[in-house]
Amino acid sequence: VTTPIEHAAHFSEKLAQMPLCYQPNDSKRALPAPSRRADWGAPVGVALLVVSGVLAAVGIMSIVATLAKTSEQAGNWQSIIAVVLGMLGGAFFPISQAPGILSKLSLLTPQAWFLRGLSDLAGDTGWTVVLPAVLAMLAFAAVTSAIASVRLDRMTRL
């Protein structure tokens, strides 16, 4: 919610004050046309991206589950990891266009590969265009799941 602080009494939520910040509004701008399902590209390609992205996330969180001592600690670590990987992967801003090592670092995250796959699907291309991104995310999933499996095996032997 963006509102002047004078209107805080009208909200049940606690308002965060952000001095020297404002929200520009322009009611005269035309709204963009709504996206159609076809705009996302080939449904098979999108499905492959989503499944491989979920598997990569499961691998990462499996490692966290084997490292954390409590569920609260696991939740905190998961949040931190999600934000860091999201920032490096370009989910918040286009870091893949940054100069130097930052653009290379982004390729170490499944988020960057997911976004790259969606970008590749944007044209009138077939679903096979996402295969490099899908394979990169599946490799990420395999490595992180293998690490988690080894850790879990060691934990059960103790």
Secondary structure, DSSP 4 states (H G I P E B T S, - for coil): ----GGGGGG-SSPPPP-TT------TTSPPPPPPPGGGG--HHHHHHHHHHHHHHHHHHHHHHHHH-SSHHHHHHHHHHHHHHHHHHHTSSS-GGGSSTHHHHHHTTSHHHHHHHHHHHHTSS--GGGGHHHHHHHHHHHHHHHHHHHHHHHHHHH-
